[in-house]
Amino acid sequence: MLQAVQQERAAEALEKGREEGLEKGREEGLEKGLLLGKAEAILAVLAARGLRVTPSLRRTITACSDTGTLDAWLLRAATAASTEDVVREVPLPRSPSRRR
């Protein structure tokens, strides 16, 4: 009887772990798909504008794992004078110092 209860609990724990693993995998897959979609959109905009994308730049764009950065690059891709301008570093705005 005790062994049957232990086996049932083990089976329930295994099933719960499997479900949690599947959910985590789905979330990671969705995130990767979102990132890839944004990267492909950037590349499509650059291609539509006739701007040459080097293999190095393509790797930089497709390797990016930050959605905020990809969003910024997508906006820049629409108006940038060159492909290098799309991924350039932009300094963070400085907060105004307080005068006393």
PyRosetta script that sets phi, psi and omega in degrees:
from pyrosetta import init, pose_from_sequence

init()
pose = pose_from_sequence("MLQAVQQERAAEALEKGREEGLEKGREEGLEKGLLLGKAEAILAVLAARGLRVTPSLRRTITACSDTGTLDAWLLRAATAASTEDVVREVPLPRSPSRRR")
pose.set_psi(1, -49.0)
pose.set_omega(1, 179.4)
pose.set_phi(2, -61.9)
pose.set_psi(2, -40.4)
pose.set_omega(2, -179.7)
pose.set_phi(3, -64.9)
pose.set_psi(3, -37.8)
pose.set_omega(3, 178.9)
pose.set_phi(4, -65.7)
pose.set_psi(4, -40.1)
pose.set_omega(4, 178.0)
pose.set_phi(5, -65.1)
pose.set_psi(5, -43.2)
pose.set_omega(5, 179.4)
pose.set_phi(6, -63.5)
pose.set_psi(6, -40.7)
pose.set_omega(6, 178.7)
pose.set_phi(7, -65.6)
pose.set_psi(7, -39.3)
pose.set_omega(7, 178.4)
pose.set_phi(8, -64.7)
pose.set_psi(8, -43.5)
pose.set_omega(8, 178.7)
pose.set_phi(9, -63.7)
pose.set_psi(9, -39.9)
pose.set_omega(9, 178.8)
pose.set_phi(10, -64.2)
pose.set_psi(10, -41.4)
pose.set_omega(10, 179.0)
pose.set_phi(11, -64.7)
pose.set_psi(11, -40.3)
pose.set_omega(11, 178.1)
pose.set_phi(12, -64.8)
pose.set_psi(12, -42.0)
pose.set_omega(12, 179.3)
pose.set_phi(13, -64.8)
pose.set_psi(13, -40.7)
pose.set_omega(13, 178.6)
pose.set_phi(14, -62.9)
pose.set_psi(14, -45.0)
pose.set_omega(14, 179.4)
pose.set_phi(15, -63.5)
pose.set_psi(15, -42.6)
pose.set_omega(15, 178.2)
pose.set_phi(16, -62.2)
pose.set_psi(16, -43.9)
pose.set_omega(16, 178.6)
pose.set_phi(17, -63.0)
pose.set_psi(17, -38.9)
pose.set_omega(17, 178.3)
pose.set_phi(18, -64.2)
pose.set_psi(18, -45.1)
pose.set_omega(18, 179.8)
pose.set_phi(19, -63.3)
pose.set_psi(19, -41.9)
pose.set_omega(19, 178.5)
pose.set_phi(20, -64.4)
pose.set_psi(20, -39.3)
pose.set_omega(20, 178.1)
pose.set_phi(21, -64.7)
pose.set_psi(21, -41.1)
pose.set_omega(21, 177.6)
pose.set_phi(22, -63.7)
pose.set_psi(22, -42.7)
pose.set_omega(22, 179.8)
pose.set_phi(23, -63.5)
pose.set_psi(23, -43.5)
pose.set_omega(23, 178.5)
pose.set_phi(24, -63.3)
pose.set_psi(24, -41.3)
pose.set_omega(24, 178.1)
pose.set_phi(25, -62.7)
pose.set_psi(25, -40.8)
pose.set_omega(25, 177.0)
pose.set_phi(26, -61.8)
pose.set_psi(26, -45.7)
pose.set_omega(26, -179.6)
pose.set_phi(27, -61.9)
pose.set_psi(27, -44.4)
pose.set_omega(27, 179.5)
pose.set_phi(28, -64.7)
pose.set_psi(28, -39.4)
pose.set_omega(28, 178.5)
pose.set_phi(29, -64.3)
pose.set_psi(29, -41.8)
pose.set_omega(29, 177.6)
pose.set_phi(30, -63.4)
pose.set_psi(30, -42.9)
pose.set_omega(30, 179.3)
pose.set_phi(31, -62.7)
pose.set_psi(31, -45.0)
pose.set_omega(31, 178.8)
pose.set_phi(32, -63.2)
pose.set_psi(32, -39.8)
pose.set_omega(32, 178.3)
pose.set_phi(33, -64.0)
pose.set_psi(33, -40.7)
pose.set_omega(33, 177.8)
pose.set_phi(34, -62.0)
pose.set_psi(34, -46.4)
pose.set_omega(34, 179.6)
pose.set_phi(35, -62.1)
pose.set_psi(35, -45.3)
pose.set_omega(35, 179.9)
pose.set_phi(36, -63.7)
pose.set_psi(36, -40.1)
pose.set_omega(36, 178.9)
pose.set_phi(37, -62.1)
pose.set_psi(37, -41.7)
pose.set_omega(37, 178.6)
pose.set_phi(38, -66.4)
pose.set_psi(38, -42.1)
pose.set_omega(38, 179.0)
pose.set_phi(39, -62.7)
pose.set_psi(39, -43.2)
pose.set_omega(39, 179.3)
pose.set_phi(40, -65.6)
pose.set_psi(40, -34.8)
pose.set_omega(40, 177.5)
pose.set_phi(41, -63.9)
pose.set_psi(41, -42.6)
pose.set_omega(41, 177.8)
pose.set_phi(42, -59.7)
pose.set_psi(42, -48.4)
pose.set_omega(42, -179.5)
pose.set_phi(43, -63.2)
pose.set_psi(43, -36.8)
pose.set_omega(43, 179.0)
pose.set_phi(44, -66.8)
pose.set_psi(44, -41.2)
pose.set_omega(44, 178.7)
pose.set_phi(45, -63.7)
pose.set_psi(45, -44.9)
pose.set_omega(45, 179.5)
pose.set_phi(46, -62.2)
pose.set_psi(46, -42.0)
pose.set_omega(46, 178.6)
pose.set_phi(47, -64.4)
pose.set_psi(47, -42.3)
pose.set_omega(47, -179.6)
pose.set_phi(48, -63.7)
pose.set_psi(48, -30.4)
pose.set_omega(48, 179.1)
pose.set_phi(49, -85.3)
pose.set_psi(49, -3.3)
pose.set_omega(49, 178.8)
pose.set_phi(50, 77.5)
pose.set_psi(50, 19.7)
pose.set_omega(50, 179.0)
pose.set_phi(51, -90.1)
pose.set_psi(51, 133.2)
pose.set_omega(51, -177.5)
pose.set_phi(52, -76.0)
pose.set_psi(52, 129.1)
pose.set_omega(52, 178.3)
pose.set_phi(53, -107.0)
pose.set_psi(53, 117.3)
pose.set_omega(53, 178.7)
pose.set_phi(54, -74.7)
pose.set_psi(54, 158.4)
pose.set_omega(54, 176.1)
pose.set_phi(55, -57.4)
pose.set_psi(55, -36.4)
pose.set_omega(55, 179.4)
pose.set_phi(56, -64.3)
pose.set_psi(56, -44.9)
pose.set_omega(56, 178.9)
pose.set_phi(57, -65.1)
pose.set_psi(57, -40.9)
pose.set_omega(57, 177.9)
pose.set_phi(58, -59.1)
pose.set_psi(58, -43.2)
pose.set_omega(58, 178.1)
pose.set_phi(59, -63.8)
pose.set_psi(59, -41.4)
pose.set_omega(59, 178.7)
pose.set_phi(60, -60.0)
pose.set_psi(60, -46.4)
pose.set_omega(60, -177.7)
pose.set_phi(61, -67.4)
pose.set_psi(61, -47.3)
pose.set_omega(61, -176.4)
pose.set_phi(62, -74.2)
pose.set_psi(62, -18.6)
pose.set_omega(62, 179.0)
pose.set_phi(63, -87.4)
pose.set_psi(63, -11.0)
pose.set_omega(63, -177.3)
pose.set_phi(64, -66.7)
pose.set_psi(64, 133.7)
pose.set_omega(64, -178.6)
pose.set_phi(65, -118.5)
pose.set_psi(65, 22.5)
pose.set_omega(65, 180.0)
pose.set_phi(66, -119.1)
pose.set_psi(66, 115.2)
pose.set_omega(66, -176.2)
pose.set_phi(67, -64.0)
pose.set_psi(67, -35.0)
pose.set_omega(67, 178.5)
pose.set_phi(68, -63.1)
pose.set_psi(68, -41.8)
pose.set_omega(68, 178.0)
pose.set_phi(69, -64.8)
pose.set_psi(69, -45.0)
pose.set_omega(69, 179.4)
pose.set_phi(70, -62.5)
pose.set_psi(70, -38.9)
pose.set_omega(70, 176.7)
pose.set_phi(71, -61.1)
pose.set_psi(71, -44.2)
pose.set_omega(71, 178.9)
pose.set_phi(72, -63.2)
pose.set_psi(72, -43.0)
pose.set_omega(72, 179.3)
pose.set_phi(73, -64.2)
pose.set_psi(73, -37.1)
pose.set_omega(73, 179.5)
pose.set_phi(74, -63.9)
pose.set_psi(74, -43.3)
pose.set_omega(74, 177.3)
pose.set_phi(75, -62.5)
pose.set_psi(75, -42.9)
pose.set_omega(75, 179.4)
pose.set_phi(76, -66.2)
pose.set_psi(76, -34.9)
pose.set_omega(76, -177.8)
pose.set_phi(77, -59.3)
pose.set_psi(77, -29.0)
pose.set_omega(77, -178.5)
pose.set_phi(78, -71.6)
pose.set_psi(78, -25.1)
pose.set_omega(78, -173.7)
pose.set_phi(79, -129.4)
pose.set_psi(79, -6.7)
pose.set_omega(79, -174.6)
pose.set_phi(80, -62.3)
pose.set_psi(80, 143.3)
pose.set_omega(80, 177.7)
pose.set_phi(81, -73.6)
pose.set_psi(81, -27.4)
pose.set_omega(81, 179.8)
pose.set_phi(82, -144.6)
pose.set_psi(82, 164.2)
pose.set_omega(82, 179.1)
pose.set_phi(83, -66.7)
pose.set_psi(83, -30.8)
pose.set_omega(83, 178.8)
pose.set_phi(84, -63.8)
pose.set_psi(84, -32.4)
pose.set_omega(84, 178.6)
pose.set_phi(85, -65.9)
pose.set_psi(85, -24.4)
pose.set_omega(85, -177.9)
pose.set_phi(86, -65.5)
pose.set_psi(86, -43.5)
pose.set_omega(86, -173.4)
pose.set_phi(87, -105.6)
pose.set_psi(87, 12.2)
pose.set_omega(87, -178.8)
pose.set_phi(88, -63.0)
pose.set_psi(88, 153.3)
pose.set_omega(88, 175.6)
pose.set_phi(89, -73.9)
pose.set_psi(89, 135.0)
pose.set_omega(89, 176.8)
pose.set_phi(90, -117.7)
pose.set_psi(90, 121.1)
pose.set_omega(90, -179.9)
pose.set_phi(91, -64.8)
pose.set_psi(91, 145.8)
pose.set_omega(91, 176.8)
pose.set_phi(92, -68.8)
pose.set_psi(92, 142.7)
pose.set_omega(92, 179.0)
pose.set_phi(93, -63.9)
pose.set_psi(93, 140.9)
pose.set_omega(93, 179.3)
pose.set_phi(94, -84.8)
pose.set_psi(94, 139.2)
pose.set_omega(94, 177.2)
pose.set_phi(95, -77.5)
pose.set_psi(95, 140.9)
pose.set_omega(95, -179.1)
pose.set_phi(96, -63.4)
pose.set_psi(96, 138.8)
pose.set_omega(96, 179.1)
pose.set_phi(97, -75.8)
pose.set_psi(97, 147.6)
pose.set_omega(97, -179.4)
pose.set_phi(98, -84.5)
pose.set_psi(98, 135.2)
pose.set_omega(98, 175.2)
pose.set_phi(99, -93.8)
pose.set_psi(99, 139.8)
pose.set_omega(99, 180.0)
pose.set_phi(100, -106.5)
pose.dump_pdb("model.pdb")
